Amino acid sequence: MRKERLVGLIVSFFVSASMGLVSAVLVTTTNPDSLRAHSSALIYASNIILSVIIGLVIAFIIPFGKIGASLARKAGAYPPSMKFIFINAIPNSVGNTVIISFILSFVGVFTARMKIPAEILPTLPPLPVMWLGSWIKLLLPTLVISYILSVILAPIVARIVGFKGPEAGAGGPPHIAAGGPPPGRPS
């Protein structure tokens, strides 16, 4: 397994687990009725597990690391500069947040509606309205958590696994393989 992919999977695991935790906290605090349908332990466990599974699948399918590195290169940022770290984290955090929160909110609203008595169901908004409302509530907090964790964890994990940054053959100057900024350019 390439080091870049390994970094993405490890970061995705921790970011996704945190997003699942944040979404469970938001669901149980903003919607106390959710605790009548499910135990808080089940809500927390299912949100975290589902979030991690989705996050790992996304990490295998979508190359957010390459997209982030390409975006950073276009902005003139090279590893290990802070500018590179901040820009590189954008695609990963935004992409994961949108997809994971979208699916988590749907699963949560759908399973909650399945437990609602039939006589109460007609008084509630339709499933798409409830789902999108739930998704909107999750989006900003999970995006903030995802971005902060991506910025913090990606450099640490990259250092631990020995990944220095995008390869020189991937469209970057030769100094990138060594992990430094271009000569004469501040990091």
N, C-alpha and C positions, 0 to 999 in steps of 0.2 A: 504494500500500500504506500502510495506516495505521501511524503510528509505533509504536503499542503492539504491533502484530503484528510489525513489524520487530525491535523489541527482543526479543520472545519468540523469534523465529527465530534471531537472533544468539546469544543466551544459550543456547538449546537446542543449537545447533551445538557450542559449546565445552564445555558440560556433558556432552553425549552423547559427544563424542570422548574426554573425560576418563574417563567411565564405561567406555567400550570399552577404554581403555588399562588402567584398574584391573582390569577383569575378565580381560583377557589376562594381566596380571601374576599375578593370583590363580590362574588356571588353570595357568599354567606352573610356579608355585612350589609349589602345593599338590598338583598332580597331575603328577609328572614323566613318567608314562606317556603323557600327552597329546603330548609331544614325539616319541614314536615314531610316532604316527599322522600328525602334521602338523609342518611346520617351524615354528620360533618366529615367523619373519617372517610366515608365513601366518596363524598364530593371532592375532598382533597386528593385522595388516592387516584380516582378516575381522571381528574384534571391533570395531575402531574404525569401519570402514565401515558395518557393519550397525547399530551403535549410533547413528551419525549419521543414517542413513536413517530408522530408527525414530523417533528424537528429532524430526526435522524433520516427519515425518508426524504425530506426536502434536501438535506445535506448530501445525500447520495445522488439526487436527480439534478439539482440546480447548482451550478458552480459559483456560488456567491463569493467565494474567495478570489477567484479569477476576475469576476466582475468588479469587485472592490479594488483589486490591485490595478486593473485597467483604468478605473475611474480616478484613482489616486495618481497614476502616471500621467493621465491627461491634465490633472491639476498641478503637475510638477512636483509631486510628493513621492519620496522614496523611503524605503525602510532603512533604518528603524526610527525615522522622525515621527514626532507627535502628529504632524499634519497627515502623514501617511496613515497612521493608526486611526485618527478621527475619520478620515475619508473612507478608508478601507472598511470600516465597520458599518457604514450606511446601508449598502445593499443587503448585507446579512441580517441586520436588525430589522429593517423595513420589510424585507421579503418574508422572513420568518414570522414577524408579528402579524402581518396581514393574513397570511395563510393559516397560521396556528389559531389566532383569535377568531377567525372566520369559522373554522371547523369546530373549535371548542364551544363557541356560542351556539352554533346550530345543534350540536349534540346535547348541550345542556338544556336548551329550550325545548327541543324535541322530546327528550326523556321526561322533562317536567310535565309537558302537556299530556304525555301518555298516562301519567298518574292522576291527572285532574278528573274529578267526577264529570260524567257526561252532561249533567244538568248545569254545571258551571261553565263548561267550555264555550257555549254560545255567547256568554257575557264578556269573553276575553277577545283581545285583538287577534286577527289572523296570524298564523304561524310566521309568515315572512315579516310581518311588522314587529312581532315580539323578537324574532331572531335578529333583525337588523338593529333594533333598539339595544339588545344585549351586546351585540358586536361593537356598536359605537361606544358603549360604556367601557368595554375591555380595551379598545384600541389604543388610546393615549397612554394609560398607565403601563400596559405591557410593552409599548414601543419605547418608553423611557427606560424601563428596566432592561429590555433587550439591548438597547444601544449602550447603556452604561456598562453592562456586563461584557458586551462584545469588545468595547474599548479596553476594559481592564483585563479580561481573560485572554484575548487573542495573542498579545505579545508575550504573556507569561507562558501559555501553552506552546507557542512557537519556539520560545527559548528552550523549554524543557525537551521538546522532541528534536531540537536541532535544526529547525526550519528557519532559514535566514531571509526568505522573501522570494518574490517571483524570480524564476530562472532568467538568465541573460537571453536565452533563445526565445523567450516568450514576448519579445518585442521591446524589452527594456535595454538600457545601456549595460555594458559588461560589468560595471561596478555593482550592479544590483545583486548579482550572484554572490558577491562578497558581503552583502548586507549593509552597504554604506551609501551615503549620498554621493552624487556626482562630484568630482573634484571642483573645488572653488564654490560649491553651492552649500549654503547652511542647511542643517538638518532641522 
